[in-house]
């Protein structure tokens, strides 16, 4: 009868350890899932910001924007035909 008691006690301890391991694993899985969702949300925000910045860069570098800045800030203008000088591209 003593051996049966020890066997039953050992099985009971193993069952409790197994149950606690399942609880711990489940909790850790939930934590990691929450972290993953947070990271994915942050990734999506960064992608949106990147797309917005690319569009903004395109707008700032557009020829019409450059021309506008040249006229307004630098007081530049397109030269008239009489002011243009053609330079030959042939080298001697």
N, C-alpha and C positions, 0 to 999 in steps of 0.2 A: 504494500500500500504506500510505503514511503517513496518508492520510485515513481509511482503514478502521480503523487503530489508534486514532485520535482518536475516531472514532464509537463504537467498541467500548468504549473507556475512558470516554466520556461516558455510555453506556448503563449500564456497570457502576457508576459513581458514582451515577447516578439510582436504580438498583436498590437499592443499599446505603442511600441516603437514604430510599427508600420503605420498606424493611424496618425501619429504625430508627424511622421514624414509626409504623408499625403496632405495633411493640413498645411504644413510648411511649404511644400511644393506648390500647392494651389495658390497660397498667398503670394509667393514669389512670382508665379506666373502672372497673376493679376497686376502686380507692381510693374513687371517688365512690359506687359501689354499697354499699361497706361503710359510708360516712358516711350514706347514705340509710337503710340498715337500722338504724343506730344512732339516727338521728333519729326513725324510725318507732317504735322500741322506747321511746324517751323519751316520745314523744307518747302511746303507749298507757299508760305508767305515769302520766302526768299526767291522762289521762282517768279512770283508775281512782281516782286520788287525789281528783279533782273529784267523782266520784260518791259516794265515801265521805264526803267533807266535806258534800255536800248532804244525804245521809241523816242524818249527825250533826247538822247544823243543824236538820233537821226534827224530830229526836228532842228536841233542846234547846228548841225553840220549841213543842212540843206542849202543848196545854192541860193535860194531866195532869201534865206536868213542871213547868209554871209553878205549878200548884196545889200540888204537892208542895214546891217551894222556898218558896212563900208560907207554908205551914204550918210547915215545919221551921226555916227560917232566920229568917223574919220574924214567926213566931208569930201568923199571921193565921188567921182563921176566917170561915166564912160567917155573916152576921148572922142572928139569929133573926127570925121574922116580926114580933115586937113591936119590934125594933130598926130595922126598915126604914122609910124615909121616902120617899114618892112625891113627886116634883116635877113640876109641870105643865109641859108643853112649850109652852104657849101664852104668847105675849109680848103685853104690853099697851102 
